[in-house]
């Protein structure tokens, strides 16, 4: 099948993507085991974790009490884009997610750069999340035993330690579970998702007993710029909802269940985040929360004048953040599998074990590579870069909806973006607004990252593309 599209773009049709993956049949060596409930739990598992348990304090430092508005602004950005993901996820239910959506609408080069950015969203964020897990593990040990791991073994060099051993351990444990099979991973994620929602509700029940309206004033002392900066940081809390679309080949009835799961997960996360932000600041005030590690445990300890409640929160955070590591690593491996299937990265990433029906080598490579920054980096180093990479992907997904409405109007869509084309355009606008809030230093870092990705595509992906090989096309003009 020949590449299609204007100006010689290598565009892979939605029909070809679906046919190659077997999305309407049995999948590409993968098993369909997840129903709607498990998919929703998987989405909650991917979203709710480090961003609220650890990142809240950073957002509060920027926005003060108005952090609730920052979370809402980040949520609105996600909601517009979630509509686009829901439409595309139902129309092209394959493991490639936004990478495949870009391939079907904007061409191979753009798709490769989207996949490159997904290394930030799914891959690098695994390292960041693992660092947050290590912080709460120490808090839990302190609560249970009165002792904690030495800094040399629980922090990277940038935070006064030598190696963050717990961060490495949680990544390797997630890899073990992932290679065992999607059924086991889905069950574990579902259990952890239910538990962490219960823990956050427990936090709200305690925090609102000490709620004082005066702690919310001055509400927006840092002004609009503070709210915007807080929203850019708060956006990290929502990263992961698009991982739902990476399960396209392992979900029962994906055309129906993927759109529903995306919208449910965004709604649940938004309600929880805004409520937790208000409860945290209303109980102790913004100054007591800003820049504090393990802030939720600290709040509960002070409100109850005991370490028991904080220990419960710490336990919930350990479980919650572990589920994020599991879900996001899953998404990363499925993206790489799709890119490998297209020939844009080495074939080792597409191999599926006939015994476990999982990409075993792919999973262990991902775990090994991203354990390194988890061991030696701090959370702050990657949050902004991960955020801008994710926002850029979301811009592409919103544009892809518009492009596919024009190029493939006959495509079967089980969900359609409401108020089209207003919602996709607003999605692009809100994403660009939050990108502006990340600051010029992050823009420069991201530009360098994209340049490296373009070079990798030029040196490897462009010449190994299976779409071009199948059509007998030359790399020129791409």
C-alpha positions in Angstrom: 0.0 0.0 0.0 1.5 3.3 -1.1 2.0 6.2 1.3 -0.6 8.9 0.7 -0.9 12.6 1.4 0.2 15.9 -0.1 3.8 16.8 -1.0 4.9 13.2 -0.8 4.1 12.8 2.9 4.2 9.2 4.2 0.7 8.9 5.7 -0.5 5.6 6.9 -4.2 5.3 6.5 -6.4 4.5 9.5 -7.7 1.4 7.8 -4.1 0.1 7.4 -3.3 0.8 11.0 -6.3 -1.0 12.2 -5.8 -3.9 9.8 -2.1 -4.4 10.8 -2.9 -4.4 14.5 -5.9 -6.6 14.3 -7.7 -4.0 16.4 -11.1 -5.3 15.3 -10.0 -8.9 15.6 -7.6 -10.5 18.0 -4.8 -8.0 18.2 -1.1 -8.2 17.2 -0.2 -11.2 19.4 -1.8 -9.4 22.4 -4.8 -10.6 24.4 -8.0 -8.7 24.9 -8.5 -9.0 28.7 -9.5 -5.5 29.9 -13.1 -4.5 30.3 -14.4 -1.0 30.9 -14.0 -1.1 34.7 -10.4 -2.3 34.4 -9.7 0.3 31.7 -11.0 3.1 33.9 -8.9 1.8 36.8 -5.9 1.6 34.5 -6.5 5.3 33.5 -6.8 6.3 37.1 -3.7 4.3 37.8 -1.8 6.3 35.2 -3.1 9.7 36.2 -3.5 9.9 40.0 -0.1 9.7 41.8 3.0 11.8 42.0 1.3 15.0 40.6 -1.0 15.3 43.6 0.9 13.5 46.3 4.2 15.2 45.5 3.7 17.9 42.9 1.0 19.8 44.8 3.5 21.6 47.0 5.4 22.9 43.9 2.2 24.2 42.3 1.2 25.9 45.6 4.6 27.6 45.7 3.7 29.3 42.4 0.0 30.0 42.7 -0.7 30.1 46.5 -4.4 29.4 47.4 -5.3 29.9 43.7 -3.7 26.6 43.0 -7.3 25.2 42.8 -7.8 27.5 39.8 -4.4 26.2 38.4 -5.7 22.6 38.6 -8.9 23.6 37.0 -7.1 25.4 34.2 -4.9 22.3 33.6 -8.1 20.1 33.7 -9.9 22.3 31.1 -6.8 21.9 28.8 -7.0 18.2 29.3 -10.8 18.0 28.8 -10.7 19.6 25.3 -7.8 17.3 24.3 -9.5 14.4 26.0 -12.4 14.8 23.5 -9.9 14.5 20.7 -8.3 11.5 22.2 -11.7 9.9 22.7 -12.7 10.4 19.0 -9.3 9.1 17.7 -9.1 6.3 20.2 -12.5 5.0 19.2 -11.8 5.4 15.4 -8.2 4.0 15.5 -8.1 1.6 18.4 -4.4 0.6 18.2 -1.5 0.5 20.7 0.3 3.5 19.1 -2.0 6.2 20.6 -1.0 9.7 19.6 1.9 8.4 17.5 -0.5 6.4 15.3 -3.0 9.2 15.2 -0.2 11.5 13.8 0.9 8.9 11.4 -2.7 8.6 10.0 -3.1 12.4 9.6 0.1 14.4 9.5 2.7 12.0 8.2 5.6 9.9 9.2 8.1 12.6 10.2 5.5 14.2 12.6 4.6 10.8 13.9 8.2 10.0 14.7 8.6 13.3 16.6 5.4 12.5 18.5 6.8 9.1 19.4 10.1 10.9 20.4 8.1 13.3 22.7 6.3 10.3 24.2 9.7 9.2 25.5 9.4 12.2 27.7 5.7 11.8 28.6 5.8 8.0 29.3 9.4 7.3 29.7 11.1 10.1 31.6 8.0 10.6 33.7 8.4 7.1 35.0 11.8 8.2 36.4 10.2 11.3 38.0 7.3 9.3 39.4 9.7 6.7 40.9 11.6 9.5 42.6 8.3 10.7 44.2 7.6 7.1 45.3 11.0 7.0 47.1 10.1 10.1 49.1 6.8 8.7 50.4 8.4 5.3 51.1 10.8 7.1 53.5 7.8 8.9 55.0 6.0 5.5 55.5 9.1 3.9 57.1 9.4 6.9 59.4 5.8 6.5 60.5 6.0 2.7 61.0 9.5 2.3 62.5 10.7 5.8 63.4 13.6 5.3 61.0 14.2 6.0 57.3 16.6 5.0 54.6 19.9 6.9 54.6 20.1 9.8 52.1 22.9 8.2 50.3 20.6 5.3 49.3 17.3 7.2 48.8 18.3 10.4 46.9 20.2 11.2 43.8 23.4 13.4 43.8 21.4 16.5 43.2 19.4 16.0 46.4 22.4 15.2 48.6 22.6 11.5 48.1 24.4 9.0 46.0 21.8 6.7 44.4 18.0 6.5 44.7 17.7 2.8 45.3 13.9 2.7 46.0 13.2 4.5 42.7 15.1 1.8 40.8 13.4 -1.0 42.8 9.8 0.2 42.0 10.7 0.4 38.2 12.1 -3.1 38.2 9.1 -4.5 40.2 6.7 -2.9 37.7 8.7 -4.5 34.8 8.3 -8.0 36.5 4.6 -7.5 36.7 4.3 -6.3 33.2 6.1 -9.2 31.6 3.9 -11.7 33.5 0.9 -10.6 31.5 -1.7 -7.8 31.0 -4.4 -9.7 33.0 -2.2 -9.7 36.1 -1.1 -6.1 35.5 -4.7 -4.9 35.0 -5.9 -6.6 38.2 -3.0 -5.1 40.2 -3.7 -1.6 38.7 -7.4 -1.9 39.5 -6.8 -2.8 43.1 -4.3 0.1 43.5 -6.6 2.6 41.8 -9.5 1.8 44.2 -7.1 2.0 47.2 -5.6 5.4 46.3 -9.0 7.0 45.7 -10.0 5.7 49.1 -6.8 7.3 50.6 -7.5 10.6 49.0 -11.1 10.6 50.3 -9.6 9.8 53.8 -7.3 12.8 53.4 -10.3 15.1 52.4 -12.3 13.9 55.4 -9.5 14.9 57.8 -8.4 18.1 56.0 -11.8 19.6 55.9 -12.3 19.2 59.6 -9.7 21.9 60.0 -10.7 24.0 57.1 -10.6 27.8 57.6 -11.7 30.1 54.9 -9.1 32.7 56.0 -6.3 30.3 54.9 -7.4 31.0 51.3 -6.7 34.7 51.5 -5.1 36.4 49.7 -6.4 34.0 47.1 -4.3 35.0 44.1 -1.5 36.9 45.6 0.8 35.9 42.7 -1.6 37.2 40.1 -2.5 35.6 36.8 1.2 34.8 36.1 1.3 32.7 39.3 -1.9 30.8 38.3 -0.5 30.1 34.9 2.9 28.9 36.2 1.0 26.8 38.8 -1.2 25.3 36.0 1.9 24.4 34.0 3.2 22.5 37.0 -0.3 21.1 37.9 -0.6 19.8 34.3 2.0 17.1 35.3 -0.7 15.7 37.6 -2.9 14.9 34.6 -0.2 13.3 32.4 -1.2 9.7 31.7 -4.9 9.9 30.7 -3.9 9.4 27.1 -2.2 6.1 28.1 -5.7 4.6 27.9 -5.5 4.7 24.2 -2.3 2.6 24.2 -4.4 -0.3 25.4 -6.3 -0.4 22.2 -5.3 -3.9 21.3 -5.8 -5.4 24.7 -9.3 -3.9 25.5 -12.6 -5.6 24.9 -14.8 -3.6 22.5 -12.1 -0.8 22.3 -14.2 1.4 20.0 -16.8 1.8 22.8 -14.7 1.5 25.9 -11.8 3.7 25.1 -13.8 7.0 24.7 -15.9 6.3 27.8 -12.9 5.5 30.0 -11.0 8.6 28.9 -13.9 10.9 29.8 -14.6 9.2 33.2 -10.9 9.3 34.2 -10.5 13.0 33.5 -13.7 13.8 35.4 -12.6 11.8 38.5 -9.1 13.2 38.5 -10.4 16.8 38.2 -12.8 16.5 41.1 -10.2 14.9 43.3 -7.4 17.3 42.5 -9.4 20.5 43.0 -10.9 19.1 46.3 -7.5 18.0 47.6 -5.9 21.4 46.7 -8.7 23.3 48.6 -8.6 20.9 51.5 -4.8 21.1 51.8 -4.6 24.9 51.8 -7.8 25.4 53.7 -6.5 23.3 56.6 -3.0 24.8 57.1 -2.5 27.6 54.7 -0.4 27.9 51.5 2.9 28.6 53.3 2.7 25.3 55.3 2.2 23.4 52.0 4.5 25.1 49.5 7.7 23.3 48.7 7.1 20.6 51.4 8.0 17.0 50.4 5.2 14.5 51.2 2.9 17.4 51.9 -0.3 15.4 52.4 1.2 13.3 55.1 2.5 16.4 56.8 -0.9 18.0 56.7 -2.7 15.0 58.2 -0.1 14.7 60.9 -0.5 18.3 62.0 -4.3 18.3 61.8 -4.6 15.1 63.9 -1.5 15.8 66.1 -0.4 12.2 65.4 1.7 10.3 62.9 -0.9 7.5 62.4 -2.9 9.4 59.8 0.2 10.6 58.0 1.4 7.0 57.9 -1.9 6.0 56.2 -1.5 8.7 53.6 2.1 7.7 53.0 1.0 4.1 52.5 -1.6 5.3 50.0 0.9 7.4 48.2 3.4 4.4 48.0 0.6 2.3 46.4 -0.7 5.2 44.2 2.6 6.1 42.8 3.6 2.5 42.2 0.4 2.1 40.1 1.5 5.2 38.0 4.9 3.6 37.3 3.1 0.4 36.3 0.6 2.1 34.0 3.0 4.6 32.4 5.6 1.9 31.7 2.9 -0.1 30.1 2.0 2.8 27.8 5.7 3.4 26.9 6.3 -0.2 25.9 3.2 -0.2 23.6 4.2 3.0 21.9 7.6 1.6 21.2 6.1 -1.6 20.0 4.0 0.3 17.4 7.0 2.3 16.3 9.0 -0.8 15.9 6.2 -2.4 13.9 6.5 0.4 11.5 10.3 0.0 11.2 11.1 3.4 12.7 13.0 1.9 15.6 14.8 -1.6 15.9 12.6 -4.7 15.6 13.4 -5.9 19.1 10.7 -3.6 20.5 7.9 -5.3 18.6 8.6 -8.9 19.6 5.8 -10.4 21.7 6.4 -13.5 23.8 4.2 -16.4 22.8 4.2 -17.6 26.4 3.1 -14.4 28.1 1.7 -12.4 25.2 3.7 -9.4 26.3 6.7 -7.5 24.7 9.3 -8.9 27.2 12.5 -7.6 25.7 10.9 -4.2 25.1 9.8 -4.0 28.8 13.2 -4.9 30.2 14.9 -2.4 27.9 12.5 0.4 29.0 13.0 -0.5 32.7 16.8 -0.6 32.4 17.1 2.7 30.5 14.8 4.7 32.8 16.0 3.3 36.0 19.2 5.3 35.4 17.7 8.8 35.6 15.5 7.6 38.5 18.6 6.6 40.4 20.6 9.8 39.8 18.1 12.6 39.0 15.6 14.7 41.0 11.9 15.2 40.2 12.3 18.9 39.5 14.8 18.3 36.7 12.2 16.7 34.3 8.8 18.0 35.3 8.8 21.1 33.0 10.4 19.2 30.1 7.9 16.4 30.4 5.1 18.9 30.6 6.0 20.8 27.5 6.6 17.5 25.6 3.1 16.3 26.5 1.5 19.6 25.6 3.1 19.5 22.2 1.7 16.0 21.7 -1.7 17.2 22.7 -1.5 20.0 20.1 -0.8 17.4 17.4 -3.7 15.2 18.6 -6.2 18.2 18.3 -4.8 19.0 14.9 -5.1 15.4 13.9 -8.8 15.4 14.6 -9.3 18.3 12.2 -7.0 16.7 9.6 -8.8 13.3 9.7 -12.2 14.9 9.6 -11.2 16.3 6.2 -9.1 13.4 4.8 -11.2 10.5 6.1 -14.8 11.7 6.7 -16.1 8.2 6.2 -14.0 6.8 9.0 -16.0 4.9 11.6 -16.2 7.1 14.7 -17.9 5.8 17.9 -17.4 9.2 19.6 -17.3 12.6 18.0 -15.8 15.7 19.5 -18.6 18.0 20.5 -18.9 21.5 19.0 -16.4 20.6 16.3 -14.1 22.4 15.3 -14.4 24.7 18.4 -13.2 22.2 20.9 -10.0 21.0 19.0 -9.1 24.7 18.4 -9.6 25.6 22.0 -7.5 22.5 22.9 -4.7 23.8 20.8 -5.0 27.3 22.3 -5.0 26.1 25.9 -2.0 23.8 25.3 0.0 26.7 23.8 -1.0 28.9 26.7 0.4 26.4 29.2 3.5 25.9 27.0 4.1 29.7 27.4 3.9 29.3 31.2 6.8 26.8 31.2 9.3 29.5 30.5 12.0 30.2 27.9 14.6 27.8 29.5 12.2 24.9 29.0 11.5 26.0 25.4 15.2 25.9 24.6 15.6 22.5 26.1 12.6 21.2 24.2 13.9 22.6 20.9 17.2 20.8 21.4 15.3 17.6 22.3 13.2 17.9 19.1 16.3 18.6 17.0 17.9 15.4 18.3 14.7 13.5 17.5 14.7 14.8 13.9 18.3 13.7 13.6 17.5 10.2 14.8 14.7 10.0 12.3 16.9 11.2 9.4 19.7 8.7 10.3 17.5 5.7 11.0 13.7 5.9 10.9 13.5 7.5 7.4 15.5 4.8 5.7 14.0 1.8 7.7 10.3 2.8 7.3 8.3 -0.3 6.3 5.6 1.8 4.8 8.2 3.2 2.3 9.7 -0.2 1.7 6.3 -1.8 1.0 5.5 1.0 -1.5 8.9 0.9 -3.1 9.2 4.6 -2.2 12.5 6.5 -1.8 13.2 8.6 1.2 13.5 11.7 -0.8 10.7 14.3 -0.5 9.7 13.1 3.0 
